[in-house]
Amino acid sequence: MSENPTHPLPSYLHADDLGPWGIYLEQVERVTPYLGKLSKWVETLKRPKRTLIVDIPVELDNGTIAHFEGYRVQHNTSRGPGKGGVRFHQDVTLSEVMALAAWMSVKAAAVNLPFGGAKGGVRIDPRNYSRGELERITRRYTSEIGAIIGPHKDIPAPDVNTNAQTMAWMMDTYSMNKGATTTGVVTGKPVALGGSLGRVEATGRGVFVIGTEAARDAGIPIEGARVVIQGFGNVGGTAARLFYEAGAKVIAVQDHTGCVHNAGGLDVLGLTKHAEEHGGVAGCPGTESLSAAEFWALDTELLIPAALEGQINESNADGIRAKIVIEGANGPTTPEADDILTSKGTLIVPDVLANAGGVTVSYFEWVQDFSSFYWTEPEINHRLEAMMRSAYSAVSAVAKEHRVSQRTAAFITACTRILEARELRGLYP
Ligand SMILES: NC(=O)c1ccc[n+]([C@@H]2O[C@H](COP(=O)([O-])OP(=O)(O)OC[C@H]3O[C@@H](n4cnc5c(N)ncnc54)[C@H](O)[C@@H]3O)[C@@H](O)[C@H]2O)c1
């Protein structure tokens, strides 16, 4: 009988410096006991399917030539083409892109989208470059990864420091290389170029839908429920408005300028106007300001971190009195804080489920691009709500069956779907 030569780590990784990939590997370890016979395939999840590192040479405005480091990682494509954003950030590393790609595999499978997981990145601080330089960097990066992306292979989207314009340049570059306009190669495009209505609000809308489902499960009526939100940008601002319109009381909001509070409920529309005019929520009339410690300790039904990662941590988790935490941001709760909140009986709806509204409408954008037939915004919102509700109920059922947290349940649901696909397809050759 032959010995299994599988090594836990590929040679390009070092056990003492795994970075975010190490966190992801731990999550897979935790889920493995729940995978039953499918655990035979679990090694599939512990290594990315394809990893591409590219050099991006670009002429800068001053005539010199600069070289940038670019990545595209396809973690898993068992259930469909890769899907995941492109990040422009000076701290991008292979480990980070690998972990983000893996979390996209989990997110797509948790919501049952027919996608695998992928992610891309360019190691650059975009604030240091002109618009023309950024366009050249984007175009050369797209050309370099062009062999492995495509509407049937891997579909990039915006992430940190990239936006609809970046996607327009990526779509144009790919199309020029192919000799045919190919709108479906990226999502998050401007609506004028095959982008989808409803995409801008999609993540916040998904947070709202999941929040109402979780509240209903906990026997909390949304009408009059207290909501506390960190972050008042795309995700937090949209969620705040939708909860407000549904009759909830958004009692506090924190952004980078400070925390505002009104125990009777903030006027969210007035707060939005104030934030637009003053660059943040601080100083909004009709509100009192709070310290960050007071903000986290507010008595509330729903708490929605929708700003940055690691915001709920050992320093504030003990004081949190929210009944339900809905993770609008990616990775807002550290593992230590997760344990503290779970031991107090707080329900945490994990990011891979709660903020999946964005990738869900990206899926709609991709479908619309294929059919060249575009849906109305109400149709999009209706389909988004149906998919988010069904994802929430599938994950909740698994949480109840195994008596595990929703985070573990989302991973069990997702990893089971990915490995079922792996097993059904079989190994080639
Ligand atoms: N936009 C999407 O479609 C989407 C999809 C999935 C996940 N997310 C995640 O949601 C989070 C928010 O994304 P966004 O698109 O709303 O970003 P955004 O830039 O529109 O808004 C970010 C908000 O966070 C606030 N903020 C920044 N630093 C802060 C600090 N130190 N303390 C308190 N507040 C602070 C900002 O003031 C702003 O209100 C991120 O974690 C992002 O990865 C976004």
PDBQT file of the ligand as one rigid body, heavy atoms in Angstrom, charges set to zero:
ROOT
HETATM    1  N1  LIG A 501     -19.371  47.761   0.001  1.00  0.00    +0.000 N 
HETATM    2  C1  LIG A 501     -19.624  46.472  -0.131  1.00  0.00    +0.000 C 
HETATM    3  O1  LIG A 501     -20.324  46.020  -1.066  1.00  0.00    +0.000 OA
HETATM    4  C2  LIG A 501     -19.113  45.486   0.885  1.00  0.00    +0.000 A 
HETATM    5  C3  LIG A 501     -19.377  44.100   0.675  1.00  0.00    +0.000 A 
HETATM    6  C4  LIG A 501     -18.960  43.186   1.644  1.00  0.00    +0.000 A 
HETATM    7  C5  LIG A 501     -18.272  43.640   2.762  1.00  0.00    +0.000 A 
HETATM    8  N2  LIG A 501     -18.006  44.984   2.925  1.00  0.00    +0.000 N 
HETATM    9  C6  LIG A 501     -17.294  45.395   4.132  1.00  0.00    +0.000 C 
HETATM   10  O2  LIG A 501     -18.045  46.338   4.881  1.00  0.00    +0.000 OA
HETATM   11  C7  LIG A 501     -17.179  47.244   5.552  1.00  0.00    +0.000 C 
HETATM   12  C8  LIG A 501     -17.560  48.668   5.215  1.00  0.00    +0.000 C 
HETATM   13  O3  LIG A 501     -17.492  48.837   3.807  1.00  0.00    +0.000 OA
HETATM   14  P1  LIG A 501     -18.143  50.106   3.075  1.00  0.00    +0.000 P 
HETATM   15  O4  LIG A 501     -18.180  49.760   1.630  1.00  0.00    +0.000 OA
HETATM   16  O5  LIG A 501     -19.374  50.517   3.784  1.00  0.00    +0.000 OA
HETATM   17  O6  LIG A 501     -17.001  51.193   3.304  1.00  0.00    +0.000 OA
HETATM   18  P2  LIG A 501     -17.179  52.794   3.293  1.00  0.00    +0.000 P 
HETATM   19  O7  LIG A 501     -15.802  53.301   3.050  1.00  0.00    +0.000 OA
HETATM   20  O8  LIG A 501     -18.282  53.227   2.436  1.00  0.00    +0.000 OA
HETATM   21  O9  LIG A 501     -17.597  53.158   4.802  1.00  0.00    +0.000 OA
HETATM   22  C9  LIG A 501     -16.762  52.876   5.897  1.00  0.00    +0.000 C 
HETATM   23  C10 LIG A 501     -17.342  53.553   7.131  1.00  0.00    +0.000 C 
HETATM   24  O10 LIG A 501     -16.532  53.169   8.255  1.00  0.00    +0.000 OA
HETATM   25  C11 LIG A 501     -16.224  54.335   9.008  1.00  0.00    +0.000 C 
HETATM   26  N3  LIG A 501     -14.960  54.173   9.719  1.00  0.00    +0.000 N 
HETATM   27  C12 LIG A 501     -13.705  54.172   9.185  1.00  0.00    +0.000 A 
HETATM   28  N4  LIG A 501     -12.805  54.080  10.165  1.00  0.00    +0.000 NA
HETATM   29  C13 LIG A 501     -13.496  54.000  11.320  1.00  0.00    +0.000 A 
HETATM   30  C14 LIG A 501     -13.114  53.898  12.671  1.00  0.00    +0.000 A 
HETATM   31  N5  LIG A 501     -11.834  53.827  13.031  1.00  0.00    +0.000 N 
HETATM   32  N6  LIG A 501     -14.080  53.835  13.615  1.00  0.00    +0.000 NA
HETATM   33  C15 LIG A 501     -15.390  53.909  13.263  1.00  0.00    +0.000 A 
HETATM   34  N7  LIG A 501     -15.805  54.013  11.997  1.00  0.00    +0.000 NA
HETATM   35  C16 LIG A 501     -14.864  54.059  11.032  1.00  0.00    +0.000 A 
HETATM   36  C17 LIG A 501     -16.145  55.423   7.997  1.00  0.00    +0.000 C 
HETATM   37  O11 LIG A 501     -16.308  56.698   8.623  1.00  0.00    +0.000 OA
HETATM   38  C18 LIG A 501     -17.334  55.074   7.093  1.00  0.00    +0.000 C 
HETATM   39  O12 LIG A 501     -18.524  55.581   7.646  1.00  0.00    +0.000 OA
HETATM   40  C19 LIG A 501     -15.770  46.804   5.156  1.00  0.00    +0.000 C 
HETATM   41  O13 LIG A 501     -15.312  45.846   6.114  1.00  0.00    +0.000 OA
HETATM   42  C20 LIG A 501     -15.982  46.091   3.844  1.00  0.00    +0.000 C 
HETATM   43  O14 LIG A 501     -14.950  45.144   3.559  1.00  0.00    +0.000 OA
HETATM   44  C21 LIG A 501     -18.415  45.902   1.997  1.00  0.00    +0.000 A 
ENDROOT
TORSDOF 0
